Amino acid sequence: MRTKLFLAFIFIILLAVLSNVVFERLIMRDFDDFVQGAKEDQTYWILASVEGSYKNGAWDHQTLHEALHWGMMLGLETYIEDAAGNRVISSPDVIFHMDSYMLHRMEKFLNLPTGRGAFTWYPLYVEGREIGKLYLRPLERFGDITVKEEIFRKRGREFLVISFLIAGVGALLLSVLFTTLLSRPVRRLTVAAEKIARGDFSFRKTETHRRRKDEFDKLTDTFSFMAEALQREDLLRKHLTSNIAHELRTPLTIIRGNIEAVEDGLISDPKEVIKTMDSEIKRMISLVEGIEDITRAEASFFRKGEPEEINLRDFVESAAGGMKKLIEDKGLFLRTDGPPVIVETYPEQLHIILKNLLTNAYKYTTEGGITVSWNKREEGFIVSVEDTGAGIDREELSKIFERFYKGWGSAGQGLGLAIVKELTEVMGGKVEAESTLGKGSRFTVVF
């Protein structure tokens, strides 16, 4: 990529060179055309003046004298021949009759009396009849006009050269700068992609403080998200493979042992075997359902959806109401407590979190009840589920959110609280747990 960008800039520099050369040629050509046009205009002025001096079939020498005088002022040596080829008047004749002061002034900027190079002649016409010829050639100048013309050409070339150097060197420096700046994030992503291909998912974007993100920032964000997603997928695969093998081994071993015992005649009551096998099969079904739940929770990382505004009180009361009868049938109370506040959140994920926390509280509470509370905070909101159950030992409190972790006396699969933690983190929040043995527990999700 760096080579391609650099070559692109070199191509632009070459185009700049070509455009400068073309521009220089056009400018110089236009200037030369202008100078040539001015000289042609001067020639036509002299022609018109000379032709105007021919009246009634004869030359007016006073008018001719003035015409050739102006011709010398314009830097031209002239002489006139009539139709028979006889010289009528010339610039030296005009000089001979010129005032000494005027002659002295003209000698300051013209080399009098003769010019340089060959004469160019032009026919003279009056009423369609040729009356003679006008001969012209340039006088050598001592003044500033010719010098200024050359200075203009020189300065024009110098300006174009300097402008090219500025543009060319600037473009070259910019090419190096841009190829470095543009290729650096791409090279960083390339190295990260190579690491991911080797199984290293540690790439994380560098935080920037720019208000507006460019395409490379957005690409880096997307790549970082992909790396994190792949890492989570890899960890999930490893955890699930290990845990499923561990969790399924026990019930399958029990079922196989009972079948072998029946085959060997060690168990005479088949109903007892069927009951045991049914219990273990239900255990495996429960495990599979738990795995599906944790997989759906993990999938929320990729398909989180769009946040919505909800009335938190109505939402919590609706979610808790779905379990109210079940809880009350166990002889427990269910209390909700909080103000009617509007929050922005992910309703589907929040509903799963509340359901799992309520289910967990229901399982381990035998008397008293469950209280769900919520409140608005300066930034975000909190939801708490508190029970009067058996409580959790302090040593186990740090492990309860691990997948498949089951504390002493647990009858579940060790996935409910893991799902709560997964979804809370996906939503950008955190979950906190407090518990006292024999008095109950309180779980708080903070967004």
C-alpha positions in Angstrom: 0.0 0.0 0.0 2.8 2.4 0.9 4.4 1.8 -2.5 1.1 2.4 -4.3 0.5 5.6 -2.4 4.0 6.8 -3.1 3.8 6.1 -6.8 0.4 7.9 -6.9 2.0 11.0 -5.5 5.0 10.7 -7.9 2.5 10.5 -10.7 0.9 13.7 -9.4 4.3 15.4 -9.3 5.0 14.3 -12.9 1.6 15.8 -13.9 2.6 19.0 -12.1 5.9 19.1 -14.1 4.1 18.5 -17.3 1.5 21.2 -16.5 4.2 23.7 -15.6 6.1 23.0 -18.9 2.9 23.4 -20.9 2.0 26.5 -18.9 5.4 28.1 -19.5 5.2 27.4 -23.2 1.7 28.9 -23.4 2.7 32.0 -21.4 5.8 32.6 -23.5 4.0 32.0 -26.7 1.2 34.5 -25.7 3.8 37.0 -24.7 5.7 36.6 -28.0 2.4 36.9 -29.9 1.6 40.1 -27.9 5.0 41.6 -28.8 4.7 40.6 -32.5 1.1 42.0 -32.6 2.4 45.3 -31.1 5.1 45.4 -33.8 2.5 44.7 -36.6 0.3 47.4 -35.2 3.2 49.8 -35.3 3.9 48.8 -38.9 0.3 49.4 -40.0 0.3 52.8 -38.2 3.3 53.8 -40.3 1.8 52.4 -43.5 -1.4 54.3 -42.9 0.5 57.5 -42.2 2.7 57.1 -45.3 -0.3 56.3 -47.6 -2.1 59.3 -46.1 0.7 61.6 -47.2 0.1 60.8 -50.9 -2.4 63.4 -52.1 -3.5 64.5 -55.6 -0.9 62.2 -57.2 2.1 63.6 -55.3 3.9 63.0 -51.9 3.4 65.5 -49.1 7.0 65.6 -47.7 6.0 67.3 -44.5 3.6 64.4 -43.7 6.1 61.8 -44.8 8.7 63.5 -42.5 6.4 63.1 -39.5 5.5 59.5 -40.4 9.1 58.4 -40.6 9.9 60.4 -37.4 7.3 58.4 -35.6 8.7 55.3 -37.1 12.1 56.0 -35.6 10.4 56.8 -32.2 8.9 53.3 -32.5 12.4 51.8 -33.1 12.2 51.3 -36.9 14.5 52.5 -39.7 12.4 53.2 -42.8 12.7 54.5 -46.3 10.1 54.8 -49.2 10.3 54.1 -52.9 7.8 55.3 -55.4 6.2 53.2 -58.1 9.2 53.7 -60.4 11.7 52.4 -57.7 13.1 55.9 -56.8 13.8 56.6 -53.2 11.5 59.3 -51.9 12.7 59.7 -48.3 14.5 57.7 -45.7 15.2 57.8 -41.9 18.7 59.4 -42.4 17.0 62.3 -44.3 14.6 62.8 -41.4 17.6 62.8 -39.0 19.4 65.4 -41.1 16.5 67.9 -40.7 15.8 66.9 -37.0 16.1 69.4 -34.2 19.4 68.9 -32.3 17.7 68.6 -29.0 15.3 65.9 -30.3 18.2 64.1 -32.0 20.2 64.1 -28.8 17.2 62.6 -26.9 16.7 59.9 -29.5 20.4 58.9 -29.5 19.9 58.1 -25.8 17.9 55.0 -26.6 18.5 54.3 -30.3 21.6 53.5 -32.4 21.1 56.0 -35.2 20.9 56.3 -38.1 20.9 52.7 -39.4 19.2 49.6 -38.1 20.2 45.9 -38.2 19.2 43.0 -40.3 17.5 42.9 -43.7 14.7 45.3 -44.6 11.1 44.1 -44.9 9.0 45.8 -47.5 5.3 46.5 -47.7 3.4 47.8 -50.8 1.7 51.2 -50.6 -1.8 51.7 -52.1 -4.0 54.6 -52.7 -7.4 54.1 -54.2 -6.4 50.5 -55.3 -3.3 51.7 -57.1 0.2 50.8 -56.0 2.1 54.0 -55.4 5.3 52.6 -54.0 6.9 50.5 -51.2 7.7 51.0 -47.6 10.9 49.4 -46.3 11.4 48.7 -42.5 14.0 47.2 -40.2 14.5 47.5 -36.5 16.9 50.0 -34.9 19.2 48.8 -32.2 17.8 49.9 -28.8 19.7 51.2 -25.8 16.7 51.7 -23.7 14.7 49.5 -21.3 12.0 48.1 -23.6 14.0 45.2 -25.0 15.7 44.6 -21.7 12.3 44.5 -20.0 11.0 42.0 -22.5 14.0 39.7 -21.8 13.5 40.2 -18.0 9.9 39.3 -18.3 10.8 36.1 -20.1 13.5 35.3 -17.6 11.3 36.1 -14.6 8.5 34.1 -16.1 10.7 31.0 -16.4 12.1 31.6 -12.9 8.6 31.9 -11.4 7.5 28.6 -13.1 10.7 26.8 -11.9 10.3 28.1 -8.3 6.6 27.3 -8.3 7.4 23.8 -9.5 10.1 23.3 -6.9 7.6 24.5 -4.2 4.8 22.3 -5.5 7.1 19.3 -6.3 9.0 19.3 -3.0 5.8 20.0 -1.1 4.1 17.1 -2.9 7.0 14.9 -2.3 7.0 15.7 1.4 3.3 15.2 1.6 3.6 11.9 -0.2 6.1 10.7 2.4 3.9 12.1 5.2 0.6 10.7 3.9 2.0 7.3 2.9 3.4 7.0 6.5 0.2 8.2 8.2 -2.2 6.3 6.0 -0.2 3.1 6.0 0.6 3.0 9.7 -3.0 2.1 10.9 -3.3 -0.4 8.0 0.1 -2.0 8.9 -1.0 -2.2 12.6 -4.3 -3.9 11.6 -2.3 -6.2 9.3 -0.1 -7.3 12.2 -3.1 -7.7 14.4 -4.8 -9.8 11.8 -1.7 -12.1 11.5 -1.8 -12.5 15.3 -5.5 -13.4 15.3 -4.8 -15.9 12.5 -2.3 -17.5 15.0 -4.9 -17.5 17.8 -3.8 -14.4 19.6 -6.9 -12.2 20.2 -5.3 -9.6 22.4 -5.6 -6.7 19.9 -7.5 -3.7 21.4 -7.8 -0.3 19.8 -5.9 2.7 21.2 -8.3 5.2 22.6 -8.4 8.5 20.7 -9.7 11.9 21.9 -10.8 13.2 18.5 -14.4 14.3 18.4 -14.9 13.1 14.8 -13.6 9.8 13.7 -12.2 9.2 10.3 -12.5 6.0 8.2 -9.4 4.4 9.8 -10.8 5.0 13.3 -14.1 3.4 12.3 -12.2 0.5 10.7 -10.1 0.1 13.9 -13.2 0.1 16.0 -14.8 -2.6 13.9 -11.6 -4.6 13.9 -11.3 -4.3 17.7 -14.9 -5.4 18.1 -14.2 -8.4 15.8 -11.1 -9.4 17.8 -13.1 -9.2 21.0 -15.9 -11.2 19.5 -13.5 -13.9 18.2 -11.9 -14.0 21.6 -15.3 -14.4 23.4 -16.3 -17.1 20.9 -13.0 -18.9 21.4 -13.3 -18.8 25.2 -17.0 -19.8 25.0 -16.1 -22.8 22.8 -13.4 -23.9 25.2 -15.5 -23.4 28.3 -18.5 -25.1 26.8 -16.5 -28.1 25.5 -14.8 -28.6 28.9 -17.9 -28.0 31.0 -20.3 -30.0 28.8 -18.0 -33.0 28.9 -17.7 -32.7 32.7 -21.4 -32.1 33.3 -22.6 -34.8 31.0 -20.1 -37.4 32.2 -21.8 -37.9 35.6 -25.4 -38.5 34.4 -24.3 -40.7 31.5 -22.1 -42.7 33.8 -25.1 -43.2 36.2 -27.4 -44.3 33.3 -24.8 -46.7 31.9 -24.2 -48.1 35.4 -27.9 -48.8 36.0 -28.3 -50.4 32.6 -25.3 -52.7 33.2 -26.7 -53.5 36.7 -30.1 -54.5 35.1 -28.2 -56.6 32.5 -26.2 -58.4 35.2 -29.3 -59.0 37.3 -28.0 -56.9 40.2 -31.2 -54.7 40.3 -34.5 -56.6 40.3 -36.8 -53.5 40.4 -36.8 -52.0 36.9 -39.1 -49.1 38.1 -36.3 -47.9 40.4 -33.9 -48.0 37.4 -36.3 -46.1 35.2 -36.8 -43.5 37.9 -33.1 -42.9 38.3 -32.5 -42.8 34.6 -35.5 -40.3 34.2 -33.9 -38.1 36.9 -30.6 -38.1 35.1 -32.1 -37.4 31.7 -34.0 -34.5 33.2 -30.7 -33.3 34.6 -29.1 -33.4 31.1 -32.1 -31.6 29.6 -31.8 -28.9 32.2 -28.1 -28.7 31.4 -28.7 -28.3 27.7 -31.3 -25.6 28.3 -28.8 -23.8 30.5 -26.2 -24.0 27.7 -28.8 -22.6 25.3 -29.5 -19.7 27.7 -25.8 -18.9 28.1 -25.3 -19.1 24.3 -28.2 -16.7 23.8 -26.6 -14.4 26.4 -23.3 -14.6 24.6 -25.1 -13.9 21.3 -26.4 -10.6 22.8 -22.8 -9.3 22.5 -23.1 -9.5 18.7 -26.8 -8.6 18.4 -27.4 -6.2 21.2 -30.0 -4.2 19.3 -30.9 -0.6 19.9 -31.6 0.9 23.3 -35.1 2.0 24.1 -36.7 4.3 26.6 -38.9 2.5 29.1 -40.8 3.3 32.3 -38.6 1.3 34.8 -41.4 0.8 37.4 -43.8 -0.6 34.8 -41.1 -2.8 33.3 -39.9 -4.3 36.6 -43.5 -4.8 37.9 -44.4 -6.6 34.7 -41.3 -8.8 34.8 -41.8 -9.6 38.5 -45.5 -10.2 38.0 -44.8 -13.2 35.8 -43.3 -15.0 38.8 -45.6 -13.6 41.5 -48.0 -16.6 41.7 -45.1 -19.1 41.8 -43.4 -17.3 44.6 -46.6 -16.8 46.6 -47.5 -20.5 46.2 -44.3 -21.2 48.0 -45.5 -19.1 50.9 -43.2 -16.1 50.2 -44.0 -12.5 49.5 -42.9 -10.5 46.5 -42.5 -6.8 47.0 -41.6 -4.1 44.4 -40.3 -0.7 45.5 -39.2 2.2 43.3 -40.3 5.5 41.6 -41.7 5.8 38.1 -38.6 6.8 36.2 -37.8 6.8 32.4 -34.5 5.1 31.5 -32.8 4.1 28.2 -31.8 0.5 28.2 -32.1 -2.9 26.3 -35.4 -4.3 27.4 -34.9 -7.9 26.2 -31.6 -8.3 28.0 -32.9 -6.6 31.2 -35.9 -8.9 31.3 -33.6 -12.0 31.2 -31.4 -10.5 34.0 -34.5 -9.9 36.2 -35.9 -13.3 35.5 -32.7 -15.1 36.4 -32.2 -13.1 39.6 -35.8 -13.7 40.7 -35.4 -17.4 39.9 -32.2 -17.6 41.9 -33.8 -15.9 44.8 -36.9 -18.2 44.6 -34.7 -21.3 44.7 -32.8 -20.5 47.8 -35.5 -18.7 49.9 -37.8 -20.9 52.1 -39.4 -18.2 54.3 -39.8 -14.5 54.2 -39.8 -13.2 50.6 -38.2 -11.3 47.8 -37.9 -7.5 47.3 -37.2 -5.9 43.9 -36.2 -2.2 44.1 -34.9 0.3 41.6 -33.9 3.9 41.4 -32.5 6.6 39.0 -28.9 7.6 39.5 -26.9 10.7 38.3 -25.7 8.6 35.3 -27.9 5.6 34.7 -30.0 3.5 37.1 -29.8 0.5 39.4 -32.1 -2.6 40.0 -31.7 -4.7 43.1 -33.2 -8.2 44.0 -33.0 -9.0 47.7 -34.1 -12.2 49.4 -34.3 -13.6 52.9 -32.9 -16.9 51.9 -30.0 -19.1 53.1 -27.3 -16.6 52.0 -23.9 -17.3 50.5 -20.6 -18.0 52.2 -18.0 -15.2 51.8 -15.5 -17.5 50.2 -18.0 -18.6 47.5 -19.2 -15.1 46.8 -16.4 -14.4 44.4 -17.1 -17.6 42.4 -20.9 -17.5 42.0 -20.7 -15.7 38.6 -18.5 -18.3 37.0 -20.1 -20.6 34.5 -21.1 -24.0 35.9 -20.0 -23.1 39.4 -22.3 -24.7 42.0 -22.0 -23.9 45.6 -22.7 -26.2 48.5 -26.3 -27.4 48.4 -26.9 -26.0 44.9 -29.5 -27.8 42.9 -29.0 -25.8 39.6 -26.6 -26.0 36.8 -24.5 -23.0 37.8 -25.5 -20.9 34.8 -28.1 -18.5 36.0 -25.8 -15.9 37.6 -23.3 -16.4 34.8 -26.0 -15.3 32.4 -26.7 -12.3 34.6 -23.1 -11.3 34.5 -22.7 -11.8 30.8 -25.7 -9.7 29.9 -25.0 -7.0 32.3 -21.5 -6.5 30.9 -22.9 -6.6 27.4 -25.2 -3.7 28.4 -22.2 -1.8 29.7 -23.1 -2.3 33.4 -21.8 -4.3 36.3 -23.4 -6.7 38.9 -22.7 -6.6 42.6 -23.5 -9.2 45.2 -23.9 -8.9 49.0 -24.8 -11.8 51.2 -24.9 -13.0 54.9 -25.3 -16.6 55.8 -28.7 -17.3 57.3 -30.0 -13.9 56.5 -30.2 -13.6 52.7 -28.6 -12.0 49.6 -28.9 -8.9 47.5 -27.9 -8.7 43.9 -27.6 -5.2 42.3 -27.2 -4.5 38.6 -25.7 -1.0 38.0 -26.1 0.7 34.6 
